[in-house]
Structure formats: C-alpha cells, structure tokens
Amino acid sequence: MVRIGTVVMGASDVERAAAFWKAALRYTEREPATDDWVVLVPVEGPGVGLSPGRSVTPVQEVPRVHLDLYSDTQEAEVERLVGLGAERVAWELYPPDPDFVVLADPNTSDYRF
C-alpha cells in the first residue's frame, strides 16, 4: 500500500513560500530549510507534508495540480489567507453558485479553497 507523504511544489522563492504555507496551514520545518528546499509538516500530529522547492519553470496559467483546502469557516479563512499574501483569482470556470474560492499563493501556485 502507498500513501501520500509530501506534496512537492515549485517556488521561485522558497523562503517566502515556506513562510506563507507555515502560517496558512500551521506547519513547521521538519529540518532546517536550504535556499532551494524545505519539507514542512503539521505542527500538531501526523499529516501530509508540503515541500516548496526552487523552480525557474514559468507558472502555468491553469495548473495541472492544486491544493483543495477545507474549513468550516471558509469566508474567514479566505480573508486570513489573503492577509498572508494569497490573491483572489478571477477564474472564468466558476459555476453559477460555487462552494469554493480560487486563490493564488504568493508564488502564484493556484489552489482552491
């Protein structure tokens, strides 16, 4: 049996990406970061890791992979994430009554919430 251990994402600025995701998800560094890599893990208990790694590849307009984040307080969490540097995305594929919001992190890796 296999399971997801860590989601790896490209970032133009690993330090900035790590700071955002640590604050957004309440994660911490598993070990000290380098200039081009860090593994982040949940502060409280087990869970999927997130690893921003330096990438010079241009960001895709419509990424093939994104993170779906869930919360019982969606509106408040969206505002908190925007306050941390996320940006709302004017996504042309929203359904008439969406139950999600599309945001881009400070490194412009889109994720849905």
RACORMO-V898665 format. One record per pair of residues at least 12 apart in sequence whose C-alpha atoms are under 8 Angstrom apart, sorted by the first residue. I is the first residue (numbers start at 0). J is the second residue. D is the distance in Angstrom with one decimal. If there is no record, write none. Layout:
I:J:D
I:J:D
This chain:
3:47:6.6
4:46:7.8
4:47:5.3
4:48:5.9
5:38:7.9
5:47:5.5
5:48:4.1
5:49:5.2
5:50:6.6
6:47:7.3
6:48:6.1
6:49:4.8
6:50:6.1
7:49:5.9
7:50:4.6
7:51:5.9
7:52:7.0
8:49:7.6
8:50:6.2
8:51:5.0
8:52:6.2
8:108:8.0
9:51:5.7
9:52:5.1
9:53:5.7
9:54:4.9
9:56:7.9
9:108:7.9
10:51:5.8
10:52:5.7
10:53:5.0
10:54:5.3
10:55:7.8
10:106:5.9
10:108:7.9
11:53:5.6
11:54:5.5
11:55:6.2
11:106:6.5
12:53:6.6
12:106:7.2
13:34:6.6
13:35:6.0
13:36:6.5
13:37:7.5
13:51:5.9
13:52:6.1
13:53:5.9
14:34:7.2
15:105:7.7
15:106:7.9
16:51:6.5
16:104:8.0
16:105:6.9
16:106:6.4
17:37:7.4
17:39:7.5
17:51:6.6
19:83:6.5
19:84:7.3
19:104:7.8
19:105:7.4
21:39:7.3
22:83:7.6
23:80:6.3
23:83:7.4
24:41:7.5
25:41:6.3
25:42:6.0
26:39:5.9
26:40:5.1
26:41:4.3
26:42:5.0
27:39:5.3
27:40:5.5
27:41:6.3
27:42:5.7
28:40:6.3
34:53:7.8
35:52:5.5
35:53:4.7
36:50:7.0
36:51:6.1
36:52:4.5
36:53:6.4
37:50:5.5
37:51:6.0
37:52:6.7
38:50:4.4
38:51:7.1
58:107:7.0
58:108:7.0
61:109:8.0
62:108:7.5
62:109:6.8
65:108:7.5
65:109:5.9
65:110:4.7
65:111:6.8
66:109:7.7
66:110:4.7
66:111:6.0
66:112:7.9
67:110:6.2
67:111:4.9
67:112:5.5
68:110:7.8
68:111:6.5
68:112:4.8
69:112:6.2
73:112:7.6
77:100:7.8
77:112:7.5
84:104:6.7
84:105:5.5
85:102:6.2
85:103:5.4
85:104:4.4
85:105:5.5
86:102:5.3
86:103:5.1
86:104:6.5
86:105:7.4
87:100:7.7
87:101:6.2
87:102:4.5
87:103:6.4
88:101:5.5
88:102:5.3
88:103:6.5
89:101:7.8
99:111:6.7
99:112:5.3
100:112:5.1
